[in-house]
């Protein structure tokens, strides 16, 4: 295999990984859309919101997916003015067991 072929192959893999990450983040945002009012100002949590939380929790089947979802949540939360106390209480409000704390300061890489 020539050096040019190897470079093209590496580039193609990188492009696919970026697309997967963007798709994962879009999935997170879509599933949590019904939760936005709660995440910004508290109050009651809708059943649609809890369905989205449960769907994301079920979709996070690998360590890589969990890291991608975590990074997406952290990067998008600030731009949507999500309050950390509401984000951290959302799994409990929806009775969904998430294996790690929901926090701006959580290290998504571990």
PDB file as gemmi writes it, atoms N, CA and C in Angstrom:
CRYST1    1.000    1.000    1.000  90.00  90.00  90.00 P 1                      
ATOM      1  N   UNK A   1       0.851  -1.168   0.000  1.00  0.00           N  
ATOM      2  CA  UNK A   1       0.000   0.000   0.000  1.00  0.00           C  
ATOM      3  C   UNK A   1       0.897   1.231   0.000  1.00  0.00           C  
ATOM      4  N   UNK A   2       0.630   2.133  -0.907  1.00  0.00           N  
ATOM      5  CA  UNK A   2       1.473   3.322  -1.019  1.00  0.00           C  
ATOM      6  C   UNK A   2       1.178   4.297   0.116  1.00  0.00           C  
ATOM      7  N   UNK A   3       2.086   5.225   0.335  1.00  0.00           N  
ATOM      8  CA  UNK A   3       1.931   6.240   1.379  1.00  0.00           C  
ATOM      9  C   UNK A   3       0.706   7.118   1.109  1.00  0.00           C  
ATOM     10  N   UNK A   4       0.435   7.414  -0.156  1.00  0.00           N  
ATOM     11  CA  UNK A   4      -0.727   8.234  -0.519  1.00  0.00           C  
ATOM     12  C   UNK A   4      -2.020   7.498  -0.153  1.00  0.00           C  
ATOM     13  N   UNK A   5      -2.062   6.216  -0.443  1.00  0.00           N  
ATOM     14  CA  UNK A   5      -3.245   5.416  -0.114  1.00  0.00           C  
ATOM     15  C   UNK A   5      -3.463   5.391   1.390  1.00  0.00           C  
ATOM     16  N   UNK A   6      -2.393   5.231   2.159  1.00  0.00           N  
ATOM     17  CA  UNK A   6      -2.497   5.220   3.614  1.00  0.00           C  
ATOM     18  C   UNK A   6      -3.014   6.558   4.137  1.00  0.00           C  
ATOM     19  N   UNK A   7      -2.523   7.651   3.612  1.00  0.00           N  
ATOM     20  CA  UNK A   7      -2.963   8.979   4.047  1.00  0.00           C  
ATOM     21  C   UNK A   7      -4.441   9.175   3.727  1.00  0.00           C  
ATOM     22  N   UNK A   8      -4.851   8.769   2.544  1.00  0.00           N  
ATOM     23  CA  UNK A   8      -6.263   8.887   2.160  1.00  0.00           C  
ATOM     24  C   UNK A   8      -7.130   8.035   3.078  1.00  0.00           C  
ATOM     25  N   UNK A   9      -6.685   6.834   3.399  1.00  0.00           N  
ATOM     26  CA  UNK A   9      -7.433   5.948   4.280  1.00  0.00           C  
ATOM     27  C   UNK A   9      -7.576   6.556   5.677  1.00  0.00           C  
ATOM     28  N   UNK A  10      -6.500   7.084   6.224  1.00  0.00           N  
ATOM     29  CA  UNK A  10      -6.547   7.734   7.541  1.00  0.00           C  
ATOM     30  C   UNK A  10      -7.486   8.933   7.504  1.00  0.00           C  
ATOM     31  N   UNK A  11      -7.416   9.726   6.475  1.00  0.00           N  
ATOM     32  CA  UNK A  11      -8.298  10.887   6.340  1.00  0.00           C  
ATOM     33  C   UNK A  11      -9.768  10.448   6.290  1.00  0.00           C  
ATOM     34  N   UNK A  12     -10.052   9.395   5.553  1.00  0.00           N  
ATOM     35  CA  UNK A  12     -11.435   8.905   5.439  1.00  0.00           C  
ATOM     36  C   UNK A  12     -11.952   8.428   6.791  1.00  0.00           C  
ATOM     37  N   UNK A  13     -11.123   7.739   7.545  1.00  0.00           N  
ATOM     38  CA  UNK A  13     -11.522   7.287   8.878  1.00  0.00           C  
ATOM     39  C   UNK A  13     -11.800   8.487   9.781  1.00  0.00           C  
ATOM     40  N   UNK A  14     -10.965   9.499   9.740  1.00  0.00           N  
ATOM     41  CA  UNK A  14     -11.169  10.698  10.556  1.00  0.00           C  
ATOM     42  C   UNK A  14     -12.472  11.400  10.193  1.00  0.00           C  
ATOM     43  N   UNK A  15     -12.752  11.524   8.918  1.00  0.00           N  
ATOM     44  CA  UNK A  15     -13.986  12.168   8.473  1.00  0.00           C  
ATOM     45  C   UNK A  15     -15.190  11.389   8.973  1.00  0.00           C  
ATOM     46  N   UNK A  16     -15.138  10.070   8.904  1.00  0.00           N  
ATOM     47  CA  UNK A  16     -16.250   9.247   9.393  1.00  0.00           C  
ATOM     48  C   UNK A  16     -16.434   9.413  10.889  1.00  0.00           C  
ATOM     49  N   UNK A  17     -15.360   9.502  11.641  1.00  0.00           N  
ATOM     50  CA  UNK A  17     -15.460   9.669  13.091  1.00  0.00           C  
ATOM     51  C   UNK A  17     -16.094  11.008  13.434  1.00  0.00           C  
ATOM     52  N   UNK A  18     -15.747  12.065  12.721  1.00  0.00           N  
ATOM     53  CA  UNK A  18     -16.351  13.376  12.965  1.00  0.00           C  
ATOM     54  C   UNK A  18     -17.843  13.323  12.679  1.00  0.00           C  
ATOM     55  N   UNK A  19     -18.238  12.656  11.620  1.00  0.00           N  
ATOM     56  CA  UNK A  19     -19.656  12.529  11.280  1.00  0.00           C  
ATOM     57  C   UNK A  19     -20.403  11.757  12.354  1.00  0.00           C  
ATOM     58  N   UNK A  20     -19.801  10.692  12.876  1.00  0.00           N  
ATOM     59  CA  UNK A  20     -20.432   9.923  13.934  1.00  0.00           C  
ATOM     60  C   UNK A  20     -20.611  10.790  15.171  1.00  0.00           C  
ATOM     61  N   UNK A  21     -19.596  11.554  15.548  1.00  0.00           N  
ATOM     62  CA  UNK A  21     -19.697  12.408  16.724  1.00  0.00           C  
ATOM     63  C   UNK A  21     -20.796  13.448  16.549  1.00  0.00           C  
ATOM     64  N   UNK A  22     -20.897  14.044  15.383  1.00  0.00           N  
ATOM     65  CA  UNK A  22     -21.933  15.044  15.131  1.00  0.00           C  
ATOM     66  C   UNK A  22     -23.312  14.403  15.193  1.00  0.00           C  
ATOM     67  N   UNK A  23     -23.446  13.199  14.644  1.00  0.00           N  
ATOM     68  CA  UNK A  23     -24.718  12.488  14.707  1.00  0.00           C  
ATOM     69  C   UNK A  23     -25.091  12.166  16.140  1.00  0.00           C  
ATOM     70  N   UNK A  24     -24.115  11.736  16.943  1.00  0.00           N  
ATOM     71  CA  UNK A  24     -24.379  11.430  18.344  1.00  0.00           C  
ATOM     72  C   UNK A  24     -24.845  12.671  19.090  1.00  0.00           C  
ATOM     73  N   UNK A  25     -24.216  13.794  18.834  1.00  0.00           N  
ATOM     74  CA  UNK A  25     -24.603  15.027  19.512  1.00  0.00           C  
ATOM     75  C   UNK A  25     -26.000  15.458  19.071  1.00  0.00           C  
ATOM     76  N   UNK A  26     -26.305  15.298  17.815  1.00  0.00           N  
ATOM     77  CA  UNK A  26     -27.646  15.638  17.339  1.00  0.00           C  
ATOM     78  C   UNK A  26     -28.689  14.732  17.998  1.00  0.00           C  
ATOM     79  N   UNK A  27     -28.351  13.459  18.177  1.00  0.00           N  
ATOM     80  CA  UNK A  27     -29.252  12.531  18.851  1.00  0.00           C  
ATOM     81  C   UNK A  27     -29.508  12.993  20.290  1.00  0.00           C  
ATOM     82  N   UNK A  28     -28.464  13.403  20.980  1.00  0.00           N  
ATOM     83  CA  UNK A  28     -28.596  13.890  22.356  1.00  0.00           C  
ATOM     84  C   UNK A  28     -29.521  15.100  22.392  1.00  0.00           C  
ATOM     85  N   UNK A  29     -29.269  16.068  21.535  1.00  0.00           N  
ATOM     86  CA  UNK A  29     -30.074  17.291  21.524  1.00  0.00           C  
ATOM     87  C   UNK A  29     -31.535  17.008  21.172  1.00  0.00           C  
ATOM     88  N   UNK A  30     -31.757  16.115  20.227  1.00  0.00           N  
ATOM     89  CA  UNK A  30     -33.123  15.772  19.831  1.00  0.00           C  
ATOM     90  C   UNK A  30     -33.874  15.108  20.987  1.00  0.00           C  
ATOM     91  N   UNK A  31     -33.226  14.169  21.645  1.00  0.00           N  
ATOM     92  CA  UNK A  31     -33.883  13.456  22.739  1.00  0.00           C  
ATOM     93  C   UNK A  31     -34.159  14.355  23.945  1.00  0.00           C  
ATOM     94  N   UNK A  32     -33.307  15.335  24.159  1.00  0.00           N  
ATOM     95  CA  UNK A  32     -33.469  16.210  25.326  1.00  0.00           C  
ATOM     96  C   UNK A  32     -34.268  17.481  25.035  1.00  0.00           C  
ATOM     97  N   UNK A  33     -34.675  17.680  23.802  1.00  0.00           N  
ATOM     98  CA  UNK A  33     -35.457  18.873  23.454  1.00  0.00           C  
ATOM     99  C   UNK A  33     -36.680  19.051  24.357  1.00  0.00           C  
ATOM    100  N   UNK A  34     -37.444  17.993  24.649  1.00  0.00           N  
ATOM    101  CA  UNK A  34     -38.607  18.171  25.527  1.00  0.00           C  
ATOM    102  C   UNK A  34     -38.233  18.542  26.971  1.00  0.00           C  
ATOM    103  N   UNK A  35     -36.964  18.450  27.315  1.00  0.00           N  
ATOM    104  CA  UNK A  35     -36.504  18.749  28.679  1.00  0.00           C  
ATOM    105  C   UNK A  35     -36.028  20.199  28.846  1.00  0.00           C  
ATOM    106  N   UNK A  36     -35.955  20.946  27.768  1.00  0.00           N  
ATOM    107  CA  UNK A  36     -35.316  22.258  27.817  1.00  0.00           C  
ATOM    108  C   UNK A  36     -35.941  23.211  28.834  1.00  0.00           C  
ATOM    109  N   UNK A  37     -37.260  23.254  28.940  1.00  0.00           N  
ATOM    110  CA  UNK A  37     -37.868  24.145  29.926  1.00  0.00           C  
ATOM    111  C   UNK A  37     -37.415  23.783  31.334  1.00  0.00           C  
ATOM    112  N   UNK A  38     -37.433  22.485  31.644  1.00  0.00           N  
ATOM    113  CA  UNK A  38     -36.979  22.047  32.963  1.00  0.00           C  
ATOM    114  C   UNK A  38     -35.496  22.367  33.171  1.00  0.00           C  
ATOM    115  N   UNK A  39     -34.680  22.089  32.176  1.00  0.00           N  
ATOM    116  CA  UNK A  39     -33.235  22.299  32.313  1.00  0.00           C  
ATOM    117  C   UNK A  39     -32.865  23.764  32.491  1.00  0.00           C  
ATOM    118  N   UNK A  40     -33.700  24.660  32.010  1.00  0.00           N  
ATOM    119  CA  UNK A  40     -33.426  26.101  32.135  1.00  0.00           C  
ATOM    120  C   UNK A  40     -34.015  26.708  33.401  1.00  0.00           C  
ATOM    121  N   UNK A  41     -35.209  26.222  33.804  1.00  0.00           N  
ATOM    122  CA  UNK A  41     -35.864  26.917  34.916  1.00  0.00           C  
ATOM    123  C   UNK A  41     -36.522  26.004  35.941  1.00  0.00           C  
ATOM    124  N   UNK A  42     -36.345  24.708  35.852  1.00  0.00           N  
ATOM    125  CA  UNK A  42     -36.912  23.796  36.840  1.00  0.00           C  
ATOM    126  C   UNK A  42     -38.395  23.570  36.592  1.00  0.00           C  
ATOM    127  N   UNK A  43     -39.096  23.198  37.639  1.00  0.00           N  
ATOM    128  CA  UNK A  43     -40.521  22.922  37.521  1.00  0.00           C  
ATOM    129  C   UNK A  43     -40.777  21.452  37.325  1.00  0.00           C  
ATOM    130  N   UNK A  44     -41.806  21.147  36.566  1.00  0.00           N  
ATOM    131  CA  UNK A  44     -42.163  19.740  36.351  1.00  0.00           C  
ATOM    132  C   UNK A  44     -41.439  19.192  35.117  1.00  0.00           C  
ATOM    133  N   UNK A  45     -41.255  17.883  35.135  1.00  0.00           N  
ATOM    134  CA  UNK A  45     -40.591  17.185  34.044  1.00  0.00           C  
ATOM    135  C   UNK A  45     -41.665  16.426  33.267  1.00  0.00           C  
ATOM    136  N   UNK A  46     -41.717  16.638  31.963  1.00  0.00           N  
ATOM    137  CA  UNK A  46     -42.737  15.989  31.137  1.00  0.00           C  
ATOM    138  C   UNK A  46     -42.391  14.522  30.880  1.00  0.00           C  
ATOM    139  N   UNK A  47     -43.412  13.753  30.546  1.00  0.00           N  
ATOM    140  CA  UNK A  47     -43.181  12.341  30.219  1.00  0.00           C  
ATOM    141  C   UNK A  47     -42.338  12.214  28.948  1.00  0.00           C  
ATOM    142  N   UNK A  48     -42.509  13.150  27.996  1.00  0.00           N  
ATOM    143  CA  UNK A  48     -41.677  13.123  26.779  1.00  0.00           C  
ATOM    144  C   UNK A  48     -40.209  13.347  27.116  1.00  0.00           C  
ATOM    145  N   UNK A  49     -39.960  14.228  28.067  1.00  0.00           N  
ATOM    146  CA  UNK A  49     -38.586  14.465  28.515  1.00  0.00           C  
ATOM    147  C   UNK A  49     -37.997  13.173  29.072  1.00  0.00           C  
ATOM    148  N   UNK A  50     -38.731  12.528  29.962  1.00  0.00           N  
ATOM    149  CA  UNK A  50     -38.229  11.294  30.581  1.00  0.00           C  
ATOM    150  C   UNK A  50     -38.047  10.173  29.563  1.00  0.00           C  
ATOM    151  N   UNK A  51     -38.886  10.126  28.556  1.00  0.00           N  
ATOM    152  CA  UNK A  51     -38.701   9.138  27.484  1.00  0.00           C  
ATOM    153  C   UNK A  51     -37.376   9.395  26.767  1.00  0.00           C  
ATOM    154  N   UNK A  52     -37.068  10.666  26.520  1.00  0.00           N  
ATOM    155  CA  UNK A  52     -35.801  11.012  25.877  1.00  0.00           C  
ATOM    156  C   UNK A  52     -34.605  10.648  26.734  1.00  0.00           C  
ATOM    157  N   UNK A  53     -34.690  10.911  28.035  1.00  0.00           N  
ATOM    158  CA  UNK A  53     -33.607  10.558  28.960  1.00  0.00           C  
ATOM    159  C   UNK A  53     -33.401   9.044  28.963  1.00  0.00           C  
ATOM    160  N   UNK A  54     -34.488   8.292  29.029  1.00  0.00           N  
ATOM    161  CA  UNK A  54     -34.385   6.830  29.020  1.00  0.00           C  
ATOM    162  C   UNK A  54     -33.813   6.314  27.695  1.00  0.00           C  
ATOM    163  N   UNK A  55     -34.226   6.918  26.592  1.00  0.00           N  
ATOM    164  CA  UNK A  55     -33.722   6.523  25.274  1.00  0.00           C  
ATOM    165  C   UNK A  55     -32.212   6.745  25.182  1.00  0.00           C  
ATOM    166  N   UNK A  56     -31.753   7.911  25.647  1.00  0.00           N  
ATOM    167  CA  UNK A  56     -30.306   8.187  25.625  1.00  0.00           C  
ATOM    168  C   UNK A  56     -29.554   7.222  26.517  1.00  0.00           C  
ATOM    169  N   UNK A  57     -30.094   6.949  27.677  1.00  0.00           N  
ATOM    170  CA  UNK A  57     -29.429   6.037  28.603  1.00  0.00           C  
ATOM    171  C   UNK A  57     -29.288   4.651  27.967  1.00  0.00           C  
ATOM    172  N   UNK A  58     -30.317   4.195  27.279  1.00  0.00           N  
ATOM    173  CA  UNK A  58     -30.259   2.895  26.595  1.00  0.00           C  
ATOM    174  C   UNK A  58     -29.302   2.915  25.402  1.00  0.00           C  
ATOM    175  N   UNK A  59     -29.181   4.070  24.750  1.00  0.00           N  
ATOM    176  CA  UNK A  59     -28.297   4.188  23.578  1.00  0.00           C  
ATOM    177  C   UNK A  59     -26.823   4.251  23.966  1.00  0.00           C  
ATOM    178  N   UNK A  60     -26.540   4.614  25.207  1.00  0.00           N  
ATOM    179  CA  UNK A  60     -25.153   4.730  25.678  1.00  0.00           C  
ATOM    180  C   UNK A  60     -24.648   3.344  26.065  1.00  0.00           C  
ATOM    181  N   UNK A  61     -24.429   2.513  25.064  1.00  0.00           N  
ATOM    182  CA  UNK A  61     -24.101   1.107  25.298  1.00  0.00           C  
ATOM    183  C   UNK A  61     -22.606   0.826  25.410  1.00  0.00           C  
ATOM    184  N   UNK A  62     -21.780   1.749  24.952  1.00  0.00           N  
ATOM    185  CA  UNK A  62     -20.334   1.534  25.016  1.00  0.00           C  
ATOM    186  C   UNK A  62     -19.677   2.709  25.731  1.00  0.00           C  
ATOM    187  N   UNK A  63     -18.458   2.504  26.164  1.00  0.00           N  
ATOM    188  CA  UNK A  63     -17.718   3.587  26.808  1.00  0.00           C  
ATOM    189  C   UNK A  63     -17.528   4.760  25.850  1.00  0.00           C  
ATOM    190  N   UNK A  64     -17.287   4.450  24.584  1.00  0.00           N  
ATOM    191  CA  UNK A  64     -17.097   5.512  23.588  1.00  0.00           C  
ATOM    192  C   UNK A  64     -18.367   6.350  23.427  1.00  0.00           C  
ATOM    193  N   UNK A  65     -19.528   5.694  23.370  1.00  0.00           N  
ATOM    194  CA  UNK A  65     -20.801   6.419  23.240  1.00  0.00           C  
ATOM    195  C   UNK A  65     -21.036   7.291  24.474  1.00  0.00           C  
ATOM    196  N   UNK A  66     -20.782   6.753  25.653  1.00  0.00           N  
ATOM    197  CA  UNK A  66     -20.978   7.498  26.889  1.00  0.00           C  
ATOM    198  C   UNK A  66     -20.099   8.745  26.898  1.00  0.00           C  
ATOM    199  N   UNK A  67     -18.858   8.598  26.461  1.00  0.00           N  
ATOM    200  CA  UNK A  67     -17.946   9.750  26.403  1.00  0.00           C  
ATOM    201  C   UNK A  67     -18.453  10.789  25.409  1.00  0.00           C  
ATOM    202  N   UNK A  68     -18.921  10.336  24.242  1.00  0.00           N  
ATOM    203  CA  UNK A  68     -19.429  11.260  23.229  1.00  0.00           C  
ATOM    204  C   UNK A  68     -20.664  11.997  23.730  1.00  0.00           C  
ATOM    205  N   UNK A  69     -21.590  11.281  24.359  1.00  0.00           N  
ATOM    206  CA  UNK A  69     -22.792  11.912  24.896  1.00  0.00           C  
ATOM    207  C   UNK A  69     -22.418  12.922  25.976  1.00  0.00           C  
ATOM    208  N   UNK A  70     -21.507  12.545  26.844  1.00  0.00           N  
ATOM    209  CA  UNK A  70     -21.059  13.420  27.928  1.00  0.00           C  
ATOM    210  C   UNK A  70     -20.457  14.710  27.374  1.00  0.00           C  
ATOM    211  N   UNK A  71     -19.560  14.565  26.417  1.00  0.00           N  
ATOM    212  CA  UNK A  71     -18.924  15.746  25.823  1.00  0.00           C  
ATOM    213  C   UNK A  71     -19.944  16.640  25.145  1.00  0.00           C  
ATOM    214  N   UNK A  72     -20.897  16.046  24.462  1.00  0.00           N  
ATOM    215  CA  UNK A  72     -21.947  16.815  23.803  1.00  0.00           C  
ATOM    216  C   UNK A  72     -22.763  17.580  24.841  1.00  0.00           C  
ATOM    217  N   UNK A  73     -23.174  16.884  25.886  1.00  0.00           N  
ATOM    218  CA  UNK A  73     -23.972  17.529  26.934  1.00  0.00           C  
ATOM    219  C   UNK A  73     -23.226  18.710  27.542  1.00  0.00           C  
ATOM    220  N   UNK A  74     -21.964  18.508  27.843  1.00  0.00           N  
ATOM    221  CA  UNK A  74     -21.189  19.597  28.446  1.00  0.00           C  
ATOM    222  C   UNK A  74     -21.015  20.770  27.487  1.00  0.00           C  
ATOM    223  N   UNK A  75     -20.743  20.502  26.235  1.00  0.00           N  
ATOM    224  CA  UNK A  75     -20.497  21.601  25.303  1.00  0.00           C  
ATOM    225  C   UNK A  75     -21.771  22.360  24.954  1.00  0.00           C  
ATOM    226  N   UNK A  76     -22.883  21.662  24.860  1.00  0.00           N  
ATOM    227  CA  UNK A  76     -24.134  22.306  24.462  1.00  0.00           C  
ATOM    228  C   UNK A  76     -24.887  22.935  25.630  1.00  0.00           C  
ATOM    229  N   UNK A  77     -24.700  22.425  26.832  1.00  0.00           N  
ATOM    230  CA  UNK A  77     -25.463  22.908  27.990  1.00  0.00           C  
ATOM    231  C   UNK A  77     -25.285  24.395  28.221  1.00  0.00           C  
ATOM    232  N   UNK A  78     -24.073  24.866  28.127  1.00  0.00           N  
ATOM    233  CA  UNK A  78     -23.827  26.294  28.364  1.00  0.00           C  
ATOM    234  C   UNK A  78     -24.475  27.155  27.289  1.00  0.00           C  
ATOM    235  N   UNK A  79     -24.429  26.716  26.053  1.00  0.00           N  
ATOM    236  CA  UNK A  79     -25.018  27.523  24.982  1.00  0.00           C  
ATOM    237  C   UNK A  79     -26.542  27.570  25.083  1.00  0.00           C  
ATOM    238  N   UNK A  80     -27.142  26.579  25.741  1.00  0.00           N  
ATOM    239  CA  UNK A  80     -28.597  26.564  25.932  1.00  0.00           C  
ATOM    240  C   UNK A  80     -29.010  27.133  27.294  1.00  0.00           C  
ATOM    241  N   UNK A  81     -28.067  27.662  28.061  1.00  0.00           N  
ATOM    242  CA  UNK A  81     -28.317  28.223  29.399  1.00  0.00           C  
ATOM    243  C   UNK A  81     -28.922  27.203  30.356  1.00  0.00           C  
ATOM    244  N   UNK A  82     -28.423  25.984  30.300  1.00  0.00           N  
ATOM    245  CA  UNK A  82     -28.879  24.933  31.196  1.00  0.00           C  
ATOM    246  C   UNK A  82     -28.283  25.182  32.584  1.00  0.00           C  
ATOM    247  N   UNK A  83     -29.124  25.108  33.598  1.00  0.00           N  
ATOM    248  CA  UNK A  83     -28.660  25.276  34.981  1.00  0.00           C  
ATOM    249  C   UNK A  83     -28.221  23.915  35.510  1.00  0.00           C  
ATOM    250  N   UNK A  84     -27.031  23.883  36.083  1.00  0.00           N  
ATOM    251  CA  UNK A  84     -26.424  22.614  36.484  1.00  0.00           C  
ATOM    252  C   UNK A  84     -27.268  21.846  37.501  1.00  0.00           C  
ATOM    253  N   UNK A  85     -27.939  22.551  38.419  1.00  0.00           N  
ATOM    254  CA  UNK A  85     -28.732  21.829  39.425  1.00  0.00           C  
ATOM    255  C   UNK A  85     -29.902  21.072  38.791  1.00  0.00           C  
ATOM    256  N   UNK A  86     -30.464  21.614  37.717  1.00  0.00           N  
ATOM    257  CA  UNK A  86     -31.559  20.915  37.044  1.00  0.00           C  
ATOM    258  C   UNK A  86     -31.026  19.761  36.194  1.00  0.00           C  
ATOM    259  N   UNK A  87     -29.890  19.979  35.548  1.00  0.00           N  
ATOM    260  CA  UNK A  87     -29.293  18.904  34.744  1.00  0.00           C  
ATOM    261  C   UNK A  87     -28.905  17.722  35.629  1.00  0.00           C  
ATOM    262  N   UNK A  88     -28.326  18.006  36.778  1.00  0.00           N  
ATOM    263  CA  UNK A  88     -27.893  16.910  37.652  1.00  0.00           C  
ATOM    264  C   UNK A  88     -29.059  16.152  38.271  1.00  0.00           C  
ATOM    265  N   UNK A  89     -30.201  16.803  38.420  1.00  0.00           N  
ATOM    266  CA  UNK A  89     -31.350  16.124  39.029  1.00  0.00           C  
ATOM    267  C   UNK A  89     -32.255  15.443  37.999  1.00  0.00           C  
ATOM    268  N   UNK A  90     -32.034  15.687  36.720  1.00  0.00           N  
ATOM    269  CA  UNK A  90     -32.916  15.144  35.683  1.00  0.00           C  
ATOM    270  C   UNK A  90     -33.020  13.614  35.703  1.00  0.00           C  
ATOM    271  N   UNK A  91     -31.917  12.870  35.780  1.00  0.00           N  
ATOM    272  CA  UNK A  91     -32.065  11.408  35.811  1.00  0.00           C  
ATOM    273  C   UNK A  91     -32.929  10.938  36.991  1.00  0.00           C  
ATOM    274  N   UNK A  92     -32.730  11.533  38.145  1.00  0.00           N  
ATOM    275  CA  UNK A  92     -33.521  11.160  39.324  1.00  0.00           C  
ATOM    276  C   UNK A  92     -34.995  11.519  39.117  1.00  0.00           C  
ATOM    277  N   UNK A  93     -35.260  12.694  38.553  1.00  0.00           N  
ATOM    278  CA  UNK A  93     -36.630  13.111  38.278  1.00  0.00           C  
ATOM    279  C   UNK A  93     -37.326  12.121  37.348  1.00  0.00           C  
ATOM    280  N   UNK A  94     -36.563  11.564  36.423  1.00  0.00           N  
ATOM    281  CA  UNK A  94     -37.116  10.621  35.447  1.00  0.00           C  
ATOM    282  C   UNK A  94     -36.988   9.160  35.879  1.00  0.00           C  
ATOM    283  N   UNK A  95     -36.420   8.952  37.064  1.00  0.00           N  
ATOM    284  CA  UNK A  95     -36.222   7.596  37.584  1.00  0.00           C  
ATOM    285  C   UNK A  95     -35.386   6.737  36.634  1.00  0.00           C  
ATOM    286  N   UNK A  96     -34.331   7.361  36.129  1.00  0.00           N  
ATOM    287  CA  UNK A  96     -33.396   6.675  35.241  1.00  0.00           C  
ATOM    288  C   UNK A  96     -32.048   6.631  35.948  1.00  0.00           C  
ATOM    289  N   UNK A  97     -31.479   5.435  36.076  1.00  0.00           N  
ATOM    290  CA  UNK A  97     -30.194   5.274  36.746  1.00  0.00           C  
ATOM    291  C   UNK A  97     -29.061   5.529  35.756  1.00  0.00           C  
ATOM    292  N   UNK A  98     -28.343   6.627  35.960  1.00  0.00           N  
ATOM    293  CA  UNK A  98     -27.180   6.964  35.145  1.00  0.00           C  
ATOM    294  C   UNK A  98     -25.947   6.687  36.004  1.00  0.00           C  
ATOM    295  N   UNK A  99     -24.975   5.998  35.446  1.00  0.00           N  
ATOM    296  CA  UNK A  99     -23.838   5.496  36.213  1.00  0.00           C  
ATOM    297  C   UNK A  99     -22.794   6.554  36.580  1.00  0.00           C  
ATOM    298  N   UNK A 100     -23.005   7.795  36.174  1.00  0.00           N  
ATOM    299  CA  UNK A 100     -22.034   8.838  36.483  1.00  0.00           C  
ATOM    300  C   UNK A 100     -22.789  10.128  36.767  1.00  0.00           C  
ATOM    301  N   UNK A 101     -22.147  11.048  37.516  1.00  0.00           N  
ATOM    302  CA  UNK A 101     -22.843  12.300  37.842  1.00  0.00           C  
ATOM    303  C   UNK A 101     -22.977  13.205  36.615  1.00  0.00           C  
ATOM    304  N   UNK A 102     -24.081  13.923  36.539  1.00  0.00           N  
ATOM    305  CA  UNK A 102     -24.289  14.899  35.476  1.00  0.00           C  
ATOM    306  C   UNK A 102     -23.797  16.238  36.017  1.00  0.00           C  
ATOM    307  N   UNK A 103     -22.695  16.716  35.466  1.00  0.00           N  
ATOM    308  CA  UNK A 103     -22.059  17.910  36.004  1.00  0.00           C  
ATOM    309  C   UNK A 103     -21.187  18.563  34.938  1.00  0.00           C  
ATOM    310  N   UNK A 104     -21.105  19.893  35.018  1.00  0.00           N  
ATOM    311  CA  UNK A 104     -20.203  20.615  34.112  1.00  0.00           C  
ATOM    312  C   UNK A 104     -18.753  20.221  34.359  1.00  0.00           C  
ATOM    313  N   UNK A 105     -18.432  19.838  35.589  1.00  0.00           N  
ATOM    314  CA  UNK A 105     -17.037  19.570  35.933  1.00  0.00           C  
ATOM    315  C   UNK A 105     -16.636  18.096  35.781  1.00  0.00           C  
ATOM    316  N   UNK A 106     -17.572  17.230  35.429  1.00  0.00           N  
ATOM    317  CA  UNK A 106     -17.252  15.818  35.273  1.00  0.00           C  
ATOM    318  C   UNK A 106     -16.281  15.632  34.106  1.00  0.00           C  
ATOM    319  N   UNK A 107     -15.287  14.795  34.301  1.00  0.00           N  
ATOM    320  CA  UNK A 107     -14.293  14.511  33.265  1.00  0.00           C  
ATOM    321  C   UNK A 107     -14.846  13.440  32.318  1.00  0.00           C  
ATOM    322  N   UNK A 108     -15.293  13.849  31.155  1.00  0.00           N  
ATOM    323  CA  UNK A 108     -15.904  12.927  30.191  1.00  0.00           C  
ATOM    324  C   UNK A 108     -14.915  11.930  29.615  1.00  0.00           C  
ATOM    325  N   UNK A 109     -13.644  12.162  29.753  1.00  0.00           N  
ATOM    326  CA  UNK A 109     -12.637  11.280  29.169  1.00  0.00           C  
ATOM    327  C   UNK A 109     -12.414  10.013  29.979  1.00  0.00           C  
ATOM    328  N   UNK A 110     -12.905   9.984  31.199  1.00  0.00           N  
ATOM    329  CA  UNK A 110     -12.675   8.769  32.004  1.00  0.00           C  
ATOM    330  C   UNK A 110     -13.830   7.825  31.999  1.00  0.00           C  
TER     331      UNK A 110                                                      
END                                                                             
